Amino acid sequence: MSNLSPDLIEEILSRVPATSLTRLRSTCKRWNTFELFRDRRFTEKHSRKAPKQSMVLMLKEYRIFVMSISLNVADPSREFKVPLGLKDSHSNLEKVYIYEAFHCGGLLLCKTNHDGLLVWNPGESRWIQPKSDEESYRWSLYCLGYENNNFCHSYKILRCLHKLIKFEIYEFSSDSWRVLDVAALVFRIESREGVSLKGNTYWLAFDTVDKFILSFDFTRERFRRFCLPVFQNLDAMALSVVREDKLLLLHRSFDTISKMDMWVTYINIDTEAVLWSKSFTLDIPISSTDGYIPNNFLVDEEKKVVMCCNRSLKPNSRKREYVIHKYHTESPSVDTTHASDFSFIFSYVPSLVQIQRVEEKTSR
């Protein structure tokens, strides 16, 4: 490739998947120091042109595993591959335990056992020191998002302190935390597992009157409410995202416990009105209904397959993952009785998005 023009090299590499480029960089020092990989213009171009290689990841046993799921058989199957090597090359840490994970725009945000936040993609990683003490860190909720008004995404981290009484924003560009000027929320987030859609975060939430979708807009830095479909009974629900443009809602009524409904909507950040439509309904094997509610899920709309993690209403009971599909069967994973073993499944598309550092801003 040394005989090719720089423009042609850029055009070729902009069409190579991110994971393949990462392996290419590790083959020799010249590629690892190639300035093109540090060019924000190139990373944005790569994001537009390179094939999207979606990976299914699961957080379990305090590690993030790559999953292989086969949907081309009557009984869907899945297997766990080696865990991701989430570590900082500048750190002496032998092992990182992941308590929670959040993904947005090609970056993973991991809450670790070292009282620190790890931001990771296939090409680089960065440790961020949380503000406040260890106890506050343990109970705080963290999510990752970005502003939508720039050509290059400006990433931020939102920290919600326990009981949503105080909020802080971390700016990657300045490597600093600041208090967010919003009032304490008078409602509660139902589950810590938020989802990211176009740079904003969405949770299921509730107040003394109703359940709804709570969103944080990272551009305007404010919270917003969106309505849910009208149900006779709200019961068990979970959120997911499909194709990075639609929000999905899984609803399971305890009156019809053997069925699971999938609802879909396109969120418009400029209005609080949303239009929901039912995508499909799945029958649930009776053996999987005993006291379990969906924790989070992934869905294949075309094949009508749902991969979900369940949590139990009963203390010290088993947690399970299921593949449920139109053949009305299930593929449970290995169960666990450890109360601290939290499972979380999500789809991740590797990218070359750069983790902005302070010197990038001051050098302009």
C-alpha positions as CSV (number, residue, x, y, z in Angstrom):
1,M,0.0,0.0,0.0
2,S,3.0,2.3,0.2
3,N,2.6,3.0,-3.6
4,L,-1.0,4.2,-3.2
5,S,-1.9,7.8,-2.8
6,P,-3.0,9.0,0.7
7,D,-6.5,9.8,-0.7
8,L,-6.9,6.3,-2.0
9,I,-5.6,4.7,1.2
10,E,-8.1,6.8,3.2
11,E,-11.0,5.7,0.9
12,I,-10.0,2.0,1.2
13,L,-9.6,2.1,5.0
14,S,-12.9,4.0,5.5
15,R,-14.7,0.9,4.2
16,V,-12.9,-1.6,6.5
17,P,-14.9,-2.7,9.6
18,A,-13.6,-1.2,12.9
19,T,-12.6,-4.5,14.4
20,S,-10.5,-5.3,11.3
21,L,-8.8,-1.9,11.4
22,T,-7.9,-2.5,15.1
23,R,-6.2,-5.8,14.2
24,L,-4.4,-4.1,11.3
25,R,-3.0,-1.4,13.8
26,S,-1.7,-4.2,16.0
27,T,0.4,-5.8,13.2
28,C,3.1,-3.2,13.0
29,K,4.3,0.1,14.5
30,R,3.7,2.1,11.3
31,W,0.0,1.3,11.2
32,N,-0.4,1.8,15.0
33,T,1.0,5.3,14.7
34,F,-0.8,6.1,11.4
35,E,-2.1,9.7,11.8
36,L,-5.2,8.9,9.8
37,F,-6.7,6.9,12.7
38,R,-6.4,10.0,14.9
39,D,-8.2,12.2,12.4
40,R,-11.8,13.1,13.5
41,R,-12.8,13.7,9.9
42,F,-11.7,10.2,9.0
43,T,-13.5,8.6,12.0
44,E,-16.7,10.3,11.0
45,K,-16.2,9.2,7.4
46,H,-15.5,5.6,8.6
47,S,-18.7,5.7,10.6
48,R,-20.7,6.5,7.5
49,K,-19.1,4.1,5.0
50,A,-17.8,1.1,6.9
51,P,-20.0,-2.0,7.2
52,K,-21.8,-2.1,10.6
53,Q,-20.8,-5.3,12.4
54,S,-23.2,-5.6,15.2
55,M,-22.1,-7.7,18.2
56,V,-24.3,-9.2,20.9
57,L,-22.7,-8.6,24.3
58,M,-23.8,-9.7,27.8
59,L,-22.7,-8.5,31.1
60,K,-22.6,-11.4,33.5
61,E,-20.3,-12.6,36.3
62,Y,-18.8,-9.1,36.3
63,R,-17.4,-9.4,32.8
64,I,-18.7,-8.6,29.3
65,F,-18.9,-11.6,27.0
66,V,-19.4,-11.7,23.3
67,M,-22.4,-13.9,22.4
68,S,-23.0,-16.0,19.3
69,I,-26.7,-16.5,18.6
70,S,-28.0,-18.7,15.8
71,L,-31.5,-17.8,14.7
72,N,-31.5,-20.0,11.5
73,V,-32.7,-23.1,13.2
74,A,-36.0,-24.2,14.6
75,D,-34.6,-23.9,18.1
76,P,-32.4,-20.8,18.4
77,S,-29.1,-21.4,20.2
78,R,-26.5,-19.2,21.8
79,E,-23.0,-19.6,23.2
80,F,-20.6,-17.4,25.1
81,K,-17.2,-16.6,23.7
82,V,-14.2,-15.1,25.5
83,P,-14.9,-11.9,27.5
84,L,-13.8,-8.6,26.1
85,G,-10.3,-7.5,27.3
86,L,-11.5,-4.3,29.1
87,K,-8.4,-2.8,30.6
88,D,-6.3,0.3,30.5
89,S,-2.8,-0.1,29.0
90,H,-1.5,2.6,31.4
91,S,-2.9,0.7,34.4
92,N,-1.4,-2.0,36.6
93,L,-4.8,-3.5,37.3
94,E,-4.8,-7.3,36.7
95,K,-8.5,-7.6,36.4
96,V,-11.5,-5.3,36.0
97,Y,-14.8,-6.3,37.4
98,I,-17.8,-4.6,35.6
99,Y,-20.8,-3.8,37.8
100,E,-22.8,-2.0,35.1
101,A,-22.4,-1.2,31.4
102,F,-23.9,1.4,29.1
103,H,-23.3,1.8,25.4
104,C,-23.7,4.8,23.1
105,G,-22.4,5.6,19.6
106,G,-19.7,2.9,19.6
107,L,-18.4,3.6,23.1
108,L,-18.9,1.4,26.2
109,L,-19.2,3.1,29.6
110,C,-18.4,0.6,32.4
111,K,-18.8,1.1,36.1
112,T,-16.0,-0.9,37.8
113,N,-14.9,-2.3,41.1
114,H,-12.0,0.2,41.3
115,D,-14.3,3.1,42.0
116,G,-13.7,4.4,38.5
117,L,-15.5,4.6,35.1
118,L,-13.9,2.9,32.1
119,V,-14.8,4.3,28.6
120,W,-13.8,1.8,25.9
121,N,-13.9,1.0,22.2
122,P,-11.8,-1.4,20.2
123,G,-9.1,1.2,19.6
124,E,-8.6,2.9,22.9
125,S,-9.8,3.2,26.5
126,R,-9.9,5.9,29.2
127,W,-10.3,5.9,32.9
128,I,-12.5,8.6,34.5
129,Q,-12.4,9.4,38.2
130,P,-16.0,9.9,39.5
131,K,-16.8,12.9,41.6
132,S,-17.6,12.4,45.3
133,D,-17.0,9.6,47.7
134,E,-17.0,5.8,47.3
135,E,-20.5,5.4,48.8
136,S,-22.0,7.9,46.4
137,Y,-20.2,6.2,43.5
138,R,-21.7,2.8,44.4
139,W,-25.3,4.0,44.4
140,S,-25.1,6.5,41.5
141,L,-26.4,5.8,38.1
142,Y,-24.2,6.7,35.1
143,C,-25.1,6.9,31.4
144,L,-23.3,8.1,28.3
145,G,-24.6,10.4,25.5
146,Y,-23.7,13.1,23.1
147,E,-24.8,16.5,21.7
148,N,-26.6,16.3,18.3
149,N,-25.7,19.8,17.2
150,N,-22.1,19.2,16.1
151,F,-20.7,17.3,13.1
152,C,-18.4,15.5,15.5
153,H,-20.2,14.1,18.5
154,S,-19.4,15.8,21.8
155,Y,-19.7,13.0,24.4
156,K,-20.8,13.5,28.0
157,I,-21.6,11.4,31.0
158,L,-24.7,12.0,33.2
159,R,-24.4,11.0,36.8
160,C,-27.7,10.6,38.8
161,L,-27.2,10.5,42.5
162,H,-29.2,8.2,44.7
163,K,-32.9,8.9,44.7
164,L,-32.4,11.5,41.8
165,I,-31.8,14.4,44.2
166,K,-28.7,15.7,42.3
167,F,-27.2,15.5,38.9
168,E,-23.7,16.0,37.4
169,I,-22.3,16.2,33.9
170,Y,-18.8,15.0,32.9
171,E,-17.3,16.8,29.9
172,F,-14.7,14.8,28.0
173,S,-13.3,17.9,26.3
174,S,-12.4,19.5,29.7
175,D,-12.0,16.3,31.8
176,S,-14.2,17.9,34.5
177,W,-17.5,17.4,36.4
178,R,-20.0,20.1,36.9
179,V,-23.4,20.2,38.8
180,L,-26.4,20.2,36.5
181,D,-28.8,23.0,37.2
182,V,-32.1,21.0,37.4
183,A,-34.4,20.4,40.3
184,A,-34.6,17.0,42.1
185,L,-37.0,14.7,40.3
186,V,-40.3,13.9,41.9
187,F,-40.5,10.4,40.3
188,R,-38.4,7.3,40.3
189,I,-36.6,5.3,37.6
190,E,-38.1,1.8,37.6
191,S,-34.9,0.1,36.4
192,R,-31.3,1.2,36.1
193,E,-31.0,-0.3,32.6
194,G,-31.5,2.7,30.3
195,V,-31.1,2.6,26.5
196,S,-29.4,5.1,24.2
197,L,-31.1,6.4,21.0
198,K,-29.4,9.1,18.8
199,G,-27.3,10.3,21.7
200,N,-30.1,10.5,24.3
201,T,-31.0,8.2,27.2
202,Y,-34.4,6.6,27.9
203,W,-35.6,4.8,31.0
204,L,-38.9,3.5,32.3
205,A,-40.0,5.7,35.2
206,F,-43.0,6.2,37.5
207,D,-44.6,8.7,39.9
208,T,-47.6,8.5,42.2
209,V,-50.0,8.5,39.3
210,D,-48.5,6.8,36.3
211,K,-45.7,5.1,34.4
212,F,-44.0,6.8,31.5
213,I,-40.7,7.0,29.6
214,L,-38.1,9.4,31.0
215,S,-35.5,10.8,28.7
216,F,-32.4,12.9,29.2
217,D,-31.5,15.2,26.3
218,F,-27.7,15.6,26.2
219,T,-27.9,18.5,23.8
220,R,-30.3,20.6,25.9
221,E,-29.3,19.0,29.2
222,R,-32.8,18.5,30.4
223,F,-35.2,15.6,31.3
224,R,-38.4,15.0,29.3
225,R,-41.4,12.6,29.6
226,F,-42.9,10.5,26.9
227,C,-46.2,8.6,27.1
228,L,-46.5,4.8,27.0
229,P,-49.2,2.9,25.1
230,V,-52.5,2.6,26.9
231,F,-52.6,-0.7,28.8
232,Q,-55.4,-2.0,31.0
233,N,-52.6,-3.2,33.3
234,L,-49.0,-1.8,33.1
235,D,-47.4,-4.8,34.8
236,A,-43.9,-5.9,33.5
237,M,-42.1,-3.8,30.9
238,A,-38.7,-3.3,29.4
239,L,-37.1,-1.0,26.8
240,S,-34.8,-1.7,23.8
241,V,-33.6,-0.1,20.6
242,V,-33.6,-1.5,17.1
243,R,-31.6,-0.3,14.1
244,E,-30.6,2.8,16.0
245,D,-33.8,4.6,15.0
246,K,-36.7,3.0,16.9
247,L,-37.6,2.5,20.5
248,L,-39.1,-0.8,21.5
249,L,-41.3,-1.6,24.5
250,L,-41.8,-5.2,25.8
251,H,-45.0,-5.5,27.7
252,R,-46.1,-8.5,29.7
253,S,-49.5,-8.4,31.5
254,F,-49.9,-10.6,34.5
255,D,-53.5,-11.2,33.4
256,T,-52.2,-12.9,30.2
257,I,-48.9,-14.1,31.6
258,S,-48.3,-16.5,28.8
259,K,-48.1,-13.7,26.2
260,M,-45.5,-11.0,25.5
261,D,-46.3,-8.0,23.3
262,M,-43.8,-5.9,21.4
263,W,-44.5,-2.2,20.7
264,V,-42.5,0.2,18.6
265,T,-42.3,4.0,18.2
266,Y,-40.1,6.6,16.5
267,I,-39.1,9.2,19.1
268,N,-39.1,12.8,17.9
269,I,-37.0,14.9,20.3
270,D,-38.8,18.1,19.3
271,T,-42.2,16.9,20.6
272,E,-43.4,15.0,23.6
273,A,-46.1,13.2,21.5
274,V,-45.3,9.7,20.5
275,L,-47.3,7.2,18.4
276,W,-47.0,3.6,19.4
277,S,-47.9,0.5,17.3
278,K,-47.9,-3.1,18.2
279,S,-45.2,-5.0,16.3
280,F,-46.0,-8.6,17.2
281,T,-47.0,-10.9,20.1
282,L,-45.1,-14.0,21.3
283,D,-46.4,-16.9,23.4
284,I,-44.2,-17.6,26.5
285,P,-43.5,-21.1,27.7
286,I,-45.3,-21.6,30.9
287,S,-42.1,-22.9,32.5
288,S,-40.6,-19.5,32.3
289,T,-43.4,-17.5,33.8
290,D,-43.0,-18.3,37.5
291,G,-42.4,-15.0,39.1
292,Y,-40.1,-13.6,36.4
293,I,-40.3,-10.2,34.8
294,P,-38.2,-8.9,31.8
295,N,-35.0,-7.1,32.8
296,N,-33.9,-6.1,29.3
297,F,-34.0,-7.6,25.8
298,L,-33.0,-7.6,22.2
299,V,-35.3,-8.4,19.3
300,D,-35.2,-9.5,15.7
301,E,-38.4,-8.1,14.2
302,E,-38.1,-10.1,11.0
303,K,-37.7,-13.5,12.6
304,K,-39.9,-12.5,15.6
305,V,-37.3,-13.6,18.1
306,V,-36.7,-12.1,21.6
307,M,-33.6,-12.6,23.6
308,C,-34.3,-11.4,27.2
309,C,-32.8,-11.3,30.6
310,N,-35.2,-11.9,33.5
311,R,-35.2,-10.8,37.1
312,S,-37.3,-12.5,39.7
313,L,-39.8,-11.0,42.1
314,K,-38.7,-13.5,44.7
315,P,-35.5,-12.9,46.8
316,N,-32.5,-15.1,46.3
317,S,-34.0,-16.8,43.3
318,R,-32.5,-17.7,40.0
319,K,-31.9,-15.2,37.2
320,R,-32.2,-16.5,33.6
321,E,-31.8,-15.6,30.0
322,Y,-34.2,-16.8,27.4
323,V,-34.5,-17.0,23.6
324,I,-38.2,-16.9,22.9
325,H,-39.5,-17.2,19.3
326,K,-42.5,-18.1,17.2
327,Y,-42.1,-21.8,17.8
328,H,-43.1,-21.3,21.4
329,T,-40.0,-22.8,22.9
330,E,-37.2,-21.4,25.1
331,S,-33.4,-21.8,25.4
332,P,-32.5,-21.0,29.0
333,S,-29.0,-20.2,29.9
334,V,-27.1,-21.5,32.9
335,D,-29.0,-20.3,36.0
336,T,-27.4,-18.5,38.9
337,T,-28.5,-18.0,42.5
338,H,-26.0,-15.3,43.3
339,A,-27.9,-12.2,44.1
340,S,-25.1,-10.0,43.0
341,D,-24.8,-11.6,39.6
342,F,-26.6,-9.1,37.4
343,S,-27.2,-10.0,33.7
344,F,-27.6,-7.4,31.0
345,I,-27.7,-8.0,27.2
346,F,-27.2,-5.4,24.5
347,S,-26.2,-4.9,20.9
348,Y,-22.9,-3.1,20.2
349,V,-21.5,-1.8,16.9
350,P,-17.7,-1.3,17.2
351,S,-16.5,2.0,15.9
352,L,-13.4,4.2,15.7
353,V,-15.0,7.1,17.5
354,Q,-12.3,8.9,19.4
355,I,-12.5,9.5,23.2
356,Q,-11.9,13.2,23.3
357,R,-9.1,14.4,25.5
358,V,-8.3,17.8,26.9
359,E,-5.2,18.3,24.7
360,E,-7.3,18.0,21.6
361,K,-9.3,21.0,22.6
362,T,-6.4,23.2,23.6
363,S,-4.3,22.4,20.5
364,R,-6.8,23.9,18.1
